[in-house]
């Protein structure tokens, strides 16, 4: 998506009064991260998807073994599960329920959604974002949701 279009849509979303402070914080951090990454890719001309995956794999490399996406989600869940922040409780409970109920049978879509929730948790706890592709997906969902609402109104 064109960066100028995304910038304008993000600005429109931030002007909405019905958007919570936490959602605004998430949106701003996502936009800033994705903008920085886009600048990096425009300068280096590297393949975005492969490079983001390689960056993520570098973070989740334990004893020279790259974790699977399900293992990455579980590792992040373990890190955040004992946080005592009311704003995060619903996210953490949802992740726990999905992991416990489905054990290792999560679909790619479910894993992607859990990674997006973890990105939100990382932002709201002021930690580094570690799921780069998921950050782009989440930003696109914010931008597209606004577009869907606009179509329904008009």
C-alpha positions as CSV (number, residue, x, y, z in Angstrom):
1,X,0.0,0.0,0.0
2,X,1.2,3.5,-0.8
3,X,2.9,5.0,2.3
4,X,1.2,8.4,1.8
5,X,-2.2,6.7,1.8
6,X,-1.3,4.7,4.9
7,X,-0.1,7.9,6.7
8,X,-3.4,9.7,5.9
9,X,-5.5,6.8,7.1
10,X,-3.5,6.5,10.3
11,X,-3.9,10.2,10.9
12,X,-7.7,9.9,10.3
13,X,-7.9,7.0,12.8
14,X,-5.9,8.9,15.4
15,X,-8.4,11.8,15.2
16,X,-11.3,9.5,16.1
17,X,-12.6,10.1,19.6
18,X,-13.9,6.6,20.0
19,X,-10.5,5.0,19.7
20,X,-8.9,4.2,23.1
21,X,-5.6,5.6,24.2
22,X,-4.1,2.1,24.1
23,X,-5.3,1.5,20.6
24,X,-3.8,4.9,19.5
25,X,-0.5,3.9,21.1
26,X,-0.5,0.6,19.3
27,X,-1.3,2.3,16.0
28,X,1.4,5.0,16.4
29,X,4.1,2.4,17.3
30,X,3.1,0.2,14.4
31,X,3.1,3.0,11.9
32,X,6.5,4.2,13.1
33,X,8.1,0.8,13.0
34,X,6.7,0.0,9.6
35,X,7.7,3.4,8.2
36,X,11.3,2.8,9.4
37,X,11.4,-0.6,7.9
38,X,10.0,0.6,4.6
39,X,12.7,3.2,4.5
40,X,15.3,0.5,5.1
41,X,13.9,-1.6,2.3
42,X,13.7,1.3,-0.1
43,X,17.4,2.0,0.5
44,X,18.7,-1.6,0.6
45,X,16.4,-3.0,-2.1
46,X,16.2,-6.2,-0.1
47,X,13.3,-8.5,-0.3
48,X,11.0,-7.4,2.5
49,X,9.2,-10.7,3.4
50,X,12.4,-12.8,3.4
51,X,14.4,-10.2,5.3
52,X,11.7,-9.8,7.9
53,X,11.5,-13.5,8.4
54,X,15.3,-13.7,8.7
55,X,15.3,-10.9,11.3
56,X,12.6,-12.7,13.3
57,X,14.5,-16.0,13.1
58,X,17.6,-14.3,14.4
59,X,15.7,-13.2,17.5
60,X,14.2,-16.6,18.0
61,X,17.3,-18.7,17.6
62,X,18.1,-20.9,20.6
63,X,21.2,-23.1,20.5
64,X,21.4,-22.7,16.7
65,X,17.8,-23.9,16.4
66,X,15.3,-21.6,14.9
67,X,12.0,-21.9,16.7
68,X,8.7,-22.6,14.8
69,X,6.1,-20.0,14.8
70,X,4.1,-21.9,17.4
71,X,7.2,-22.2,19.6
72,X,7.8,-18.4,19.3
73,X,4.2,-17.7,20.4
74,X,4.6,-20.0,23.3
75,X,7.9,-18.5,24.4
76,X,6.4,-15.0,24.3
77,X,3.3,-16.2,26.2
78,X,5.6,-17.6,28.9
79,X,7.3,-14.3,29.2
80,X,4.1,-12.3,29.5
81,X,1.8,-14.7,31.3
82,X,2.4,-13.3,34.8
83,X,2.0,-9.7,34.0
84,X,-0.4,-8.0,36.3
85,X,-1.7,-5.3,34.0
86,X,-5.5,-5.2,33.6
87,X,-5.3,-3.9,30.1
88,X,-3.4,-7.0,29.0
89,X,-5.4,-9.7,30.9
90,X,-7.8,-10.4,28.1
91,X,-5.0,-10.8,25.5
92,X,-3.1,-13.1,27.8
93,X,-6.1,-15.2,28.7
94,X,-7.0,-15.6,25.1
95,X,-3.5,-16.7,24.1
96,X,-3.4,-19.1,27.0
97,X,-6.8,-20.6,26.1
98,X,-5.8,-21.0,22.5
99,X,-2.4,-22.7,23.4
100,X,-4.0,-25.0,26.1
101,X,-7.0,-26.0,24.1
102,X,-5.3,-26.6,20.8
103,X,-1.9,-27.8,22.1
104,X,0.2,-28.0,18.9
105,X,-2.7,-28.0,16.4
106,X,-3.0,-24.3,15.8
107,X,-3.6,-23.2,12.2
108,X,-1.4,-20.7,10.5
109,X,-4.2,-18.1,10.8
110,X,-4.6,-18.7,14.5
111,X,-0.8,-18.4,15.0
112,X,-0.8,-15.2,13.0
113,X,-3.6,-13.8,15.1
114,X,-1.7,-14.8,18.3
115,X,1.4,-13.1,17.0
116,X,-0.6,-9.9,16.4
117,X,-1.9,-10.0,19.9
118,X,1.7,-10.4,21.2
119,X,2.7,-7.4,19.1
120,X,0.0,-5.4,20.9
121,X,1.3,-6.7,24.3
122,X,4.9,-5.8,23.3
123,X,3.8,-2.3,22.5
124,X,1.7,-1.8,25.6
125,X,4.5,-3.0,27.8
126,X,7.1,-0.8,26.0
127,X,9.1,-3.8,24.9
128,X,10.8,-4.4,21.5
129,X,8.5,-5.7,18.8
130,X,9.8,-9.1,17.6
131,X,7.1,-10.2,15.0
132,X,7.8,-7.9,12.1
133,X,5.6,-9.4,9.4
134,X,2.8,-9.5,12.0
135,X,3.3,-5.8,12.6
136,X,2.7,-5.0,9.0
137,X,-0.4,-7.3,9.0
138,X,-1.7,-5.6,12.1
139,X,-1.1,-2.1,10.7
140,X,-2.9,-3.1,7.5
141,X,-5.9,-4.4,9.5
142,X,-6.2,-1.1,11.4
143,X,-6.1,0.8,8.1
144,X,-8.5,-1.6,6.3
145,X,-11.0,-1.6,9.2
146,X,-11.3,2.2,8.8
147,X,-11.9,1.7,5.1
148,X,-14.6,-1.0,5.8
149,X,-16.4,1.3,8.3
150,X,-16.3,4.2,5.8
151,X,-17.9,2.0,3.1
152,X,-20.7,0.8,5.5
153,X,-21.5,4.5,6.4
154,X,-21.5,5.8,2.9
